[in-house]
């Protein structure tokens, strides 16, 4: 992981965007981390939006905590079991 201060980023933005396609780049301000630059080249727009949407991930986490049922139970409920 590369670390760069904001002033250096301003001078060499293209270089660090290229670096971010392979590894994350931590941006610092006054010596402390302030942001992370993550490359998304080659990803589709919908994937980028969902991966960075906090509400989407909250929904995923809530769903993962819910009770689930087996595939066979679902088939039984839908009347799809073989007889």
C-alpha positions in Angstrom: 0.0 0.0 0.0 1.4 3.4 -1.0 1.1 6.5 1.2 1.2 10.0 -0.2 0.4 13.4 1.2 -2.3 15.6 -0.4 0.2 18.1 -1.8 2.2 15.4 -3.6 -1.1 14.0 -4.9 -1.9 17.4 -6.4 1.4 17.4 -8.3 1.2 13.9 -9.6 -2.5 12.9 -9.7 -2.2 10.9 -12.9 0.7 8.8 -11.5 -1.2 8.0 -8.3 -4.4 7.1 -10.1 -2.4 4.6 -12.1 -0.9 3.3 -8.9 -4.3 3.0 -7.4 -5.4 0.5 -10.1 -3.0 -2.0 -8.6 -3.0 -1.1 -4.9 -4.7 1.3 -2.6 -3.1 4.7 -2.0 -3.6 6.2 1.5 -3.8 10.0 1.3 -2.5 11.9 4.3 -3.0 15.4 5.5 -0.7 16.8 8.2 0.8 13.4 8.5 -2.4 11.7 9.3 -4.6 9.4 7.0 -7.5 11.3 5.5 -8.7 9.2 2.5 -8.0 6.2 0.5 -7.7 6.2 -3.3 -9.0 3.0 -4.8 -8.8 2.2 -8.5 -12.0 1.1 -10.2 -10.8 1.0 -13.8 -12.5 -1.8 -15.7 -15.5 -2.0 -13.3 -19.0 -1.2 -14.5 -20.7 1.9 -13.1 -23.4 0.0 -11.2 -20.7 -2.1 -9.3 -18.8 1.1 -8.3 -22.0 2.8 -7.1 -23.1 -0.2 -5.0 -19.7 -0.9 -3.6 -19.4 2.6 -2.3 -23.0 3.0 -1.0 -23.3 2.8 2.8 -27.1 2.3 2.7 -26.6 -0.7 0.4 -24.1 -2.4 2.8 -26.4 -1.6 5.8 -29.2 -3.5 3.9 -26.9 -6.4 3.2 -25.8 -6.7 6.8 -29.4 -6.6 8.1 -30.4 -9.3 5.6 -27.5 -11.5 6.7 -28.8 -11.4 10.3 -32.3 -12.6 9.3 -33.4 -16.1 9.7 -33.1 -18.2 6.5 -34.7 -21.4 5.3 -33.3 -24.3 3.3 -33.8 -24.8 -0.4 -35.9 -27.9 0.2 -38.1 -26.0 2.6 -38.6 -23.2 0.0 -39.4 -25.8 -2.6 -42.0 -27.3 -0.2 -43.6 -23.9 0.4 -43.8 -23.3 -3.3 -45.1 -26.7 -4.1 -42.2 -27.6 -6.2 -41.1 -30.8 -4.4 -41.0 -34.0 -6.4 -43.5 -36.7 -5.5 
